[in-house]
Amino acid sequence: MRVIINTCFGGFGFSNKAVERMIELGMTLTTFKDGDYENPGAYFVMKEKDGERSYYTVSNNDRRSLRTDSRAIQVVEELGEEASGDYAELKIIEIPDGIEWEIEEYDGVEHIAEAHQTWS
């Protein structure tokens, strides 16, 4: 399985160019209206200020589905460094199929860990 992670301090994010390409490939876009997303299942929301567009990941959307979506992976491969947002360095990693996994993060730097039980 292929998964997109962020490999630098900052945080996971796509550039506007990457999001626009993913939308061309059929990934969904929504707007924020009356305190909620018009389409909570969409991948991205667009915000516009002074004619400038910026895109954000919809917080309701499942992180795994975005990180493993074949269209998102295609765009990261196509654009390389240009796919990364302002505070991101995106990388595609390969993990074995059938592994229960989760994204671990420290100050924005991510890695994939095999899921296991924890108690506190």
Backbone as JSON Lines, residues from 0, in Angstrom:
{"i":0,"aa":"M","n":[0.84,-1.17,0.0],"ca":[0.0,0.0,0.0],"c":[0.89,1.24,0.0]}
{"i":1,"aa":"R","n":[0.47,2.26,-0.71],"ca":[1.23,3.5,-0.78],"c":[0.5,4.57,0.03]}
{"i":2,"aa":"V","n":[1.27,5.35,0.8],"ca":[0.71,6.36,1.69],"c":[1.54,7.63,1.57]}
{"i":3,"aa":"I","n":[0.88,8.78,1.56],"ca":[1.57,10.07,1.52],"c":[1.76,10.57,2.95]}
{"i":4,"aa":"I","n":[3.0,10.95,3.28],"ca":[3.29,11.53,4.6],"c":[4.07,12.82,4.42]}
{"i":5,"aa":"N","n":[4.15,13.6,5.48],"ca":[4.98,14.8,5.52],"c":[6.29,14.46,6.23]}
{"i":6,"aa":"T","n":[7.41,14.89,5.67],"ca":[8.71,14.51,6.23],"c":[9.5,15.7,6.77]}
{"i":7,"aa":"C","n":[8.85,16.83,7.03],"ca":[9.56,17.97,7.6],"c":[8.72,18.62,8.69]}
{"i":8,"aa":"F","n":[9.37,19.43,9.52],"ca":[8.64,20.17,10.55],"c":[7.68,21.12,9.87]}
{"i":9,"aa":"G","n":[6.51,21.26,10.41],"ca":[5.48,22.12,9.83],"c":[4.16,21.39,9.87]}
{"i":10,"aa":"G","n":[3.83,20.69,8.8],"ca":[2.59,19.94,8.78],"c":[2.2,19.52,7.39]}
{"i":11,"aa":"F","n":[1.41,18.46,7.32],"ca":[0.94,17.91,6.06],"c":[0.09,18.95,5.33]}
{"i":12,"aa":"G","n":[0.33,19.11,4.05],"ca":[-0.49,20.0,3.25],"c":[-0.07,19.98,1.79]}
{"i":13,"aa":"F","n":[-1.03,20.21,0.93],"ca":[-0.78,20.26,-0.5],"c":[-0.71,21.71,-0.97]}
{"i":14,"aa":"S","n":[0.03,21.94,-2.04],"ca":[0.06,23.25,-2.68],"c":[-1.25,23.48,-3.42]}
{"i":15,"aa":"N","n":[-1.56,24.74,-3.73],"ca":[-2.75,25.05,-4.52],"c":[-2.7,24.33,-5.86]}
{"i":16,"aa":"K","n":[-1.52,24.31,-6.47],"ca":[-1.36,23.64,-7.77],"c":[-1.73,22.17,-7.66]}
{"i":17,"aa":"A","n":[-1.31,21.51,-6.59],"ca":[-1.62,20.09,-6.39],"c":[-3.12,19.89,-6.19]}
{"i":18,"aa":"V","n":[-3.74,20.73,-5.38],"ca":[-5.18,20.57,-5.13],"c":[-5.96,20.8,-6.42]}
{"i":19,"aa":"E","n":[-5.59,21.81,-7.19],"ca":[-6.3,22.06,-8.45],"c":[-6.18,20.87,-9.4]}
{"i":20,"aa":"R","n":[-5.02,20.23,-9.42],"ca":[-4.83,19.04,-10.26],"c":[-5.68,17.88,-9.74]}
{"i":21,"aa":"M","n":[-5.75,17.71,-8.42],"ca":[-6.57,16.63,-7.87],"c":[-8.04,16.85,-8.16]}
{"i":22,"aa":"I","n":[-8.47,18.1,-8.14],"ca":[-9.86,18.41,-8.48],"c":[-10.12,18.08,-9.95]}
{"i":23,"aa":"E","n":[-9.15,18.39,-10.83],"ca":[-9.27,18.0,-12.24],"c":[-9.45,16.49,-12.39]}
{"i":24,"aa":"L","n":[-8.79,15.73,-11.5],"ca":[-8.86,14.27,-11.55],"c":[-10.11,13.71,-10.87]}
{"i":25,"aa":"G","n":[-10.98,14.59,-10.34],"ca":[-12.26,14.15,-9.8],"c":[-12.39,14.15,-8.3]}
{"i":26,"aa":"M","n":[-11.35,14.6,-7.59],"ca":[-11.5,14.71,-6.13],"c":[-12.42,15.88,-5.82]}
{"i":27,"aa":"T","n":[-13.2,15.78,-4.76],"ca":[-14.28,16.72,-4.5],"c":[-13.83,17.96,-3.74]}
{"i":28,"aa":"L","n":[-14.49,19.05,-4.06],"ca":[-14.25,20.37,-3.48],"c":[-15.56,20.86,-2.9]}
{"i":29,"aa":"T","n":[-15.5,21.56,-1.78],"ca":[-16.71,22.11,-1.16],"c":[-16.45,23.55,-0.73]}
{"i":30,"aa":"T","n":[-17.46,24.17,-0.2],"ca":[-17.33,25.5,0.38],"c":[-17.84,25.45,1.82]}
{"i":31,"aa":"F","n":[-17.46,26.45,2.59],"ca":[-17.88,26.57,3.98],"c":[-19.0,27.6,4.02]}
{"i":32,"aa":"K","n":[-20.18,27.19,4.49],"ca":[-21.33,28.08,4.44],"c":[-22.18,27.88,5.69]}
{"i":33,"aa":"D","n":[-22.56,28.97,6.32],"ca":[-23.43,28.93,7.5],"c":[-22.86,28.02,8.6]}
{"i":34,"aa":"G","n":[-21.54,28.1,8.81],"ca":[-20.9,27.37,9.89],"c":[-20.62,25.9,9.64]}
{"i":35,"aa":"D","n":[-20.81,25.44,8.39],"ca":[-20.55,24.04,8.1],"c":[-20.16,23.88,6.63]}
{"i":36,"aa":"Y","n":[-19.59,22.72,6.3],"ca":[-19.25,22.41,4.92],"c":[-20.5,22.04,4.16]}
{"i":37,"aa":"E","n":[-20.65,22.56,2.94],"ca":[-21.8,22.17,2.12],"c":[-21.76,20.68,1.81]}
{"i":38,"aa":"N","n":[-20.57,20.13,1.59],"ca":[-20.39,18.71,1.35],"c":[-19.33,18.2,2.32]}
{"i":39,"aa":"P","n":[-19.73,17.7,3.5],"ca":[-18.76,17.27,4.5],"c":[-17.88,16.1,4.05]}
{"i":40,"aa":"G","n":[-18.29,15.37,3.02],"ca":[-17.5,14.25,2.51],"c":[-16.45,14.65,1.5]}
{"i":41,"aa":"A","n":[-16.39,15.94,1.15],"ca":[-15.41,16.42,0.16],"c":[-14.01,16.35,0.75]}
{"i":42,"aa":"Y","n":[-13.04,16.32,-0.13],"ca":[-11.65,16.3,0.31],"c":[-11.12,17.7,0.64]}
{"i":43,"aa":"F","n":[-11.55,18.7,-0.13],"ca":[-10.97,20.04,0.02],"c":[-12.04,21.11,0.1]}
{"i":44,"aa":"V","n":[-11.69,22.2,0.77],"ca":[-12.54,23.39,0.83],"c":[-11.71,24.55,0.28]}
{"i":45,"aa":"M","n":[-12.36,25.41,-0.49],"ca":[-11.68,26.56,-1.05],"c":[-12.04,27.81,-0.27]}
{"i":46,"aa":"K","n":[-11.05,28.6,0.03],"ca":[-11.28,29.91,0.64],"c":[-10.71,30.96,-0.3]}
{"i":47,"aa":"E","n":[-11.44,32.05,-0.45],"ca":[-11.0,33.1,-1.35],"c":[-10.96,34.41,-0.58]}
{"i":48,"aa":"K","n":[-9.84,35.12,-0.71],"ca":[-9.69,36.42,-0.06],"c":[-8.95,37.34,-1.01]}
{"i":49,"aa":"D","n":[-9.56,38.49,-1.28],"ca":[-8.98,39.48,-2.19],"c":[-8.59,38.86,-3.53]}
{"i":50,"aa":"G","n":[-9.43,37.95,-4.04],"ca":[-9.18,37.33,-5.33],"c":[-8.16,36.2,-5.3]}
{"i":51,"aa":"E","n":[-7.55,35.95,-4.14],"ca":[-6.57,34.87,-4.0],"c":[-7.27,33.63,-3.47]}
{"i":52,"aa":"R","n":[-7.04,32.51,-4.12],"ca":[-7.62,31.25,-3.69],"c":[-6.61,30.46,-2.86]}
{"i":53,"aa":"S","n":[-7.12,29.79,-1.86],"ca":[-6.31,28.82,-1.12],"c":[-7.22,27.65,-0.77]}
{"i":54,"aa":"Y","n":[-6.6,26.49,-0.64],"ca":[-7.36,25.27,-0.41],"c":[-6.89,24.62,0.88]}
{"i":55,"aa":"Y","n":[-7.83,24.01,1.56],"ca":[-7.55,23.33,2.82],"c":[-8.21,21.96,2.8]}
{"i":56,"aa":"T","n":[-7.64,21.04,3.54],"ca":[-8.25,19.72,3.68],"c":[-9.46,19.85,4.58]}
{"i":57,"aa":"V","n":[-10.57,19.25,4.19],"ca":[-11.78,19.27,5.0],"c":[-11.52,18.41,6.24]}
{"i":58,"aa":"S","n":[-11.72,19.0,7.4],"ca":[-11.36,18.31,8.65],"c":[-12.23,17.08,8.92]}
{"i":59,"aa":"N","n":[-13.43,17.04,8.38],"ca":[-14.32,15.89,8.61],"c":[-13.88,14.67,7.83]}
{"i":60,"aa":"N","n":[-13.05,14.87,6.79],"ca":[-12.7,13.77,5.91],"c":[-11.68,12.85,6.56]}
{"i":61,"aa":"D","n":[-11.78,11.58,6.28],"ca":[-10.88,10.57,6.8],"c":[-9.47,10.78,6.26]}
{"i":62,"aa":"R","n":[-8.49,10.96,7.15],"ca":[-7.11,11.18,6.73],"c":[-6.57,10.04,5.89]}
{"i":63,"aa":"R","n":[-6.93,8.84,6.22],"ca":[-6.41,7.69,5.48],"c":[-6.85,7.71,4.03]}
{"i":64,"aa":"S","n":[-8.09,8.02,3.78],"ca":[-8.58,7.98,2.4],"c":[-7.88,9.02,1.54]}
{"i":65,"aa":"L","n":[-7.57,10.17,2.1],"ca":[-6.84,11.19,1.35],"c":[-5.4,10.75,1.11]}
{"i":66,"aa":"R","n":[-4.76,10.22,2.14],"ca":[-3.34,9.84,2.06],"c":[-3.09,8.66,1.14]}
{"i":67,"aa":"T","n":[-4.12,7.83,0.9],"ca":[-3.96,6.64,0.08],"c":[-4.7,6.72,-1.25]}
{"i":68,"aa":"D","n":[-5.36,7.82,-1.51],"ca":[-6.12,7.98,-2.75],"c":[-5.16,7.96,-3.95]}
{"i":69,"aa":"S","n":[-5.47,7.15,-4.94],"ca":[-4.59,7.0,-6.1],"c":[-4.4,8.31,-6.86]}
{"i":70,"aa":"R","n":[-5.42,9.18,-6.84],"ca":[-5.28,10.48,-7.54],"c":[-4.31,11.39,-6.81]}
{"i":71,"aa":"A","n":[-4.36,11.38,-5.47],"ca":[-3.43,12.2,-4.69],"c":[-2.0,11.68,-4.89]}
{"i":72,"aa":"I","n":[-1.83,10.37,-4.87],"ca":[-0.51,9.79,-5.09],"c":[0.0,10.15,-6.48]}
{"i":73,"aa":"Q","n":[-0.88,10.07,-7.48],"ca":[-0.5,10.44,-8.85],"c":[0.0,11.88,-8.91]}
{"i":74,"aa":"V","n":[-0.69,12.79,-8.23],"ca":[-0.31,14.21,-8.25],"c":[1.03,14.44,-7.56]}
{"i":75,"aa":"V","n":[1.27,13.77,-6.44],"ca":[2.56,13.9,-5.76],"c":[3.68,13.4,-6.67]}
{"i":76,"aa":"E","n":[3.42,12.31,-7.38],"ca":[4.42,11.8,-8.32],"c":[4.62,12.76,-9.49]}
{"i":77,"aa":"E","n":[3.53,13.3,-10.04],"ca":[3.62,14.22,-11.18],"c":[4.35,15.51,-10.83]}
{"i":78,"aa":"L","n":[4.0,16.11,-9.7],"ca":[4.49,17.44,-9.37],"c":[5.76,17.43,-8.52]}
{"i":79,"aa":"G","n":[6.07,16.32,-7.9],"ca":[7.26,16.26,-7.05],"c":[7.18,17.29,-5.93]}
{"i":80,"aa":"E","n":[8.24,18.07,-5.75],"ca":[8.3,19.07,-4.68],"c":[7.19,20.11,-4.78]}
{"i":81,"aa":"E","n":[6.71,20.37,-6.0],"ca":[5.65,21.37,-6.19],"c":[4.31,20.92,-5.61]}
{"i":82,"aa":"A","n":[4.16,19.66,-5.25],"ca":[2.91,19.16,-4.67],"c":[2.79,19.55,-3.21]}
{"i":83,"aa":"S","n":[3.91,19.85,-2.56],"ca":[3.92,20.13,-1.13],"c":[3.43,21.54,-0.83]}
{"i":84,"aa":"G","n":[2.67,21.67,0.27],"ca":[2.23,22.97,0.74],"c":[3.39,23.76,1.34]}
{"i":85,"aa":"D","n":[3.09,24.95,1.84],"ca":[4.12,25.86,2.35],"c":[4.98,25.26,3.45]}
{"i":86,"aa":"Y","n":[4.41,24.48,4.32],"ca":[5.15,23.93,5.46],"c":[5.21,22.42,5.41]}
{"i":87,"aa":"A","n":[5.34,21.87,4.2],"ca":[5.32,20.42,4.02],"c":[6.41,19.98,3.05]}
{"i":88,"aa":"E","n":[6.79,18.75,3.2],"ca":[7.67,18.03,2.27],"c":[7.05,16.65,2.13]}
{"i":89,"aa":"L","n":[6.22,16.5,1.11],"ca":[5.46,15.26,0.97],"c":[6.3,14.16,0.34]}
{"i":90,"aa":"K","n":[6.04,12.95,0.82],"ca":[6.75,11.77,0.34],"c":[5.78,10.61,0.3]}
{"i":91,"aa":"I","n":[5.92,9.76,-0.71],"ca":[5.1,8.56,-0.81],"c":[5.94,7.41,-0.26]}
{"i":92,"aa":"I","n":[5.37,6.68,0.69],"ca":[6.06,5.51,1.22],"c":[5.23,4.27,0.95]}
{"i":93,"aa":"E","n":[5.89,3.14,0.92],"ca":[5.25,1.85,0.67],"c":[5.24,1.07,1.97]}
{"i":94,"aa":"I","n":[4.05,0.57,2.34],"ca":[3.95,-0.31,3.5],"c":[3.31,-1.63,3.06]}
{"i":95,"aa":"P","n":[3.6,-2.7,3.75],"ca":[3.04,-4.0,3.34],"c":[1.51,-4.0,3.42]}
{"i":96,"aa":"D","n":[0.88,-4.67,2.48],"ca":[-0.57,-4.84,2.51],"c":[-0.96,-5.66,3.74]}
{"i":97,"aa":"G","n":[-2.13,-5.39,4.26],"ca":[-2.67,-6.17,5.37],"c":[-2.2,-5.72,6.74]}
{"i":98,"aa":"I","n":[-1.38,-4.68,6.8],"ca":[-0.89,-4.16,8.08],"c":[-1.89,-3.13,8.61]}
{"i":99,"aa":"E","n":[-2.24,-3.24,9.88],"ca":[-3.03,-2.19,10.53],"c":[-2.05,-1.06,10.87]}
{"i":100,"aa":"W","n":[-2.28,0.13,10.34],"ca":[-1.31,1.21,10.5],"c":[-1.98,2.49,10.95]}
{"i":101,"aa":"E","n":[-1.14,3.39,11.45],"ca":[-1.6,4.72,11.84],"c":[-0.48,5.72,11.54]}
{"i":102,"aa":"I","n":[-0.86,6.97,11.43],"ca":[0.11,8.03,11.18],"c":[0.53,8.6,12.53]}
{"i":103,"aa":"E","n":[1.81,8.56,12.8],"ca":[2.39,9.17,14.0],"c":[3.03,10.48,13.57]}
{"i":104,"aa":"E","n":[3.03,11.47,14.48],"ca":[3.51,12.8,14.1],"c":[4.14,13.5,15.28]}
{"i":105,"aa":"Y","n":[5.22,14.23,15.02],"ca":[5.84,15.09,16.03],"c":[6.21,16.4,15.35]}
{"i":106,"aa":"D","n":[5.61,17.51,15.77],"ca":[5.83,18.83,15.18],"c":[5.67,18.83,13.67]}
{"i":107,"aa":"G","n":[4.79,18.0,13.17],"ca":[4.51,17.95,11.74],"c":[5.25,16.88,10.98]}
{"i":108,"aa":"V","n":[6.35,16.38,11.53],"ca":[7.1,15.29,10.88],"c":[6.35,13.99,11.14]}
{"i":109,"aa":"E","n":[6.03,13.28,10.07],"ca":[5.19,12.09,10.2],"c":[5.96,10.82,9.84]}
{"i":110,"aa":"H","n":[5.47,9.72,10.39],"ca":[5.9,8.39,9.98],"c":[4.71,7.45,10.16]}
{"i":111,"aa":"I","n":[4.79,6.31,9.53],"ca":[3.75,5.3,9.66],"c":[4.19,4.29,10.7]}
{"i":112,"aa":"A","n":[3.29,3.95,11.61],"ca":[3.58,2.94,12.63],"c":[2.52,1.85,12.55]}
{"i":113,"aa":"E","n":[2.94,0.64,12.83],"ca":[1.99,-0.44,12.9],"c":[1.11,-0.22,14.12]}
{"i":114,"aa":"A","n":[-0.19,-0.33,13.94],"ca":[-1.14,-0.09,15.05],"c":[-1.0,-1.19,16.09]}
{"i":115,"aa":"H","n":[-1.12,-0.8,17.33],"ca":[-1.09,-1.73,18.44],"c":[-1.92,-1.14,19.57]}
{"i":116,"aa":"Q","n":[-2.14,-1.92,20.6],"ca":[-2.96,-1.44,21.7],"c":[-2.14,-0.54,22.62]}
{"i":117,"aa":"T","n":[-2.8,0.49,23.12],"ca":[-2.19,1.36,24.12],"c":[-3.23,1.63,25.2]}
{"i":118,"aa":"W","n":[-2.75,1.87,26.41],"ca":[-3.62,2.21,27.53],"c":[-3.03,3.4,28.25]}
{"i":119,"aa":"S","n":[-3.87,4.2,28.86],"ca":[-3.35,5.3,29.68],"c":[-4.26,5.54,30.87]}
